[in-house]
Amino acid sequence: MFPDRRPRRLRSTRAIRSLVAEVELRPRQLVLPLFVKEGLSSPEPVASLPGVFQHTISSLEGACEDALAAGIVSVIVFGVPETKDAVGSQADAPDGIVQRALSALRSRFGDDLVIMADTCLDEFTDHGHCGIVTQSGAVDNDATLERYQAVAIAQAAAGAHVIAPSGMMDGQVAAIRAALDDSGHEGIPILAYAAKYASALYGPFRDAAECAPSFGDRTAYQMDPSMRREAAIEVDLDVAEGADMVMVKPALSYLDIVADVRASVDVPLGAYHVSGEYAMVQAAGARGWLDADRVMDEHLLSMRRAGADFILTYAAVDAARRMITG
Ligand code: PBG
């Protein structure tokens, strides 16, 4: 008896493997997260995220040029303001750092680049929480929604193409949709961070965005890592509230969730390959323990295989360049 040769016949050459590949990774499927910091005179590297910088507005434009040259068509902007307060006033100030960055990018790149804005308060509040904190230290859901509405309007007015609420307040998508519609921004889509878990993998991001909570943590609003079925509830609510696209975050340790969400909704699905997921691979690569580029590509491909249409990743530009040359 000879074995069935089907498993290996289609693996014999690079060309035949590429003919039958079930999924692939293209630069257009990668979204580059970018940080812009007020008051900087030159870009500052983020120690825990090799290759990632806190940008000035002008270096931010340069980073977008590089991304476009590598075939990337979208970025998501995070801001670090000079002053923070209890309500995150700079998040919706017309001259706030994010609004200035969005309008600079929009006037420089027009509609050639999809400019997304992360809509949240944690980078702008002095306590580092994603919403308005009550005297008892809890985050007040509905008071926060009003702030998100103002922030979304300010970001849309400044030139954002996509509003991406990441705070995990109940009803945030409906609130923001209503605010955008009432302010003449009915054409601006919402990318909902729909299933966002309370993850230790956000550590390096909090250095980059300078937004670690000064007390407590985010477990009362972000999802518990034990929850699988609950992701479907979160996603269904967001789609019902008007989300145009949904996201699962983190990505790699939540591929079951990516696959579940892919099977249950038809809107475009993003996966956020978060800071800690990127940093781990970079750190091991720097020690020579593994080939960081290949591991990064394998991780990104796994997110596509699980069902993500697009991936937010700090590796976007390097990975896209490898796709062009490879
Ligand atoms: C909240 C926000 C966070 C990230 C994206 N948006 C931080 C948090 O929830 O604590 C994390 C992204 C990453 O780790 O790469 N504005």
Boltz pocket constraint, residues with backbone or C-beta under 6 A from the ligand:
constraints:
  - pocket:
      binder: B
      contacts: [[A, 118], [A, 120], [A, 121], [A, 122], [A, 123], [A, 166], [A, 167], [A, 201], [A, 202], [A, 203], [A, 204], [A, 205], [A, 206], [A, 211], [A, 218], [A, 273], [A, 274], [A, 275], [A, 276]]
      max_distance: 6.0
